[in-house]
Amino acid sequence: QSVLTQPPSASGTPGQRVTISCSGSNSNIGSNYVYWYQQLPGTAPKLLIYRNNQRPSGVPDRFSGSKSGTSASLAISGLRSEDEADYYCATWDDSLSGQVFGGGTKLTVL
Amino acid sequence: QVQLVESGGGVVQPGRSLRLSCAASGFTFSTYGVHWVRQAPGKGLEWVAVMSYDGSNKYHADSVKGRFTISRDNSKNTLYLQMNNLRAEDTAVYYCAKVETAYCSGGSCYGDYYYGMDVWGQGTTVTVSS
């Protein structure tokens, strides 16, 4: 059971907008930055969003992040076939003194 | 460019030990915290351990506490994970990942251990099996 809760799956058709949620608590999301990672099959995770809503250079602006209280979300607009991947949220947990991840959301582009 | 290269994985029997290494290049290793994260076959990401840039702070996940130890040698730009008393459930791909830049001061940039990861290595596979 992961400390952060994500839906196990999400789907959308090309061009659509999809949102992936990440729910935590005061000791983690509520008091620390949230990060989002994309993992394509057979590859290492890649940073998608840092500090709740910042995009690293090279990440398309179709990807956006937000945080409110103890929850965060990742939005992908203009869905493309190459967005099909696993997405993970992560943050520091002050109570556990460690990094925590969501269970991951498998995004399918129909 | 920033690069992390893990090594040391392999097949090991339950109860034995293994030491993983993570060689860093392209950035000032001594000013960034570094994490170990693992992924069991078909499963999600699991945080394993983190060490601060100067080695003064280190934390381990409960699942490995007392068996795994994170360490670093800043003179060699290398992070280590000593894994003892290995179990079948430790079978996974192990990634090292650098903390993102938290702040810059006096001409140097720093990444504190409680920040997230921005660059990941390609991973090394550990299989624990008799």
Interface residues (C-beta under 8 A of the other chain):
Chain A: S2 N32 Y33 Y35 Y37 Q39 A44 P45 K46 L47 Y50 R51 P56 D86 Y88 A90 T91 W92 L96 S97 G98 Q99 V100 F101 G102 G103 G104
Chain B: H35 V37 G44 L45 E46 W47 V50 Y59 H60 A61 D62 Y95 A97 E100 Y114 Y115 G116 M117 D118 V119 W120 G121 Q122 G123
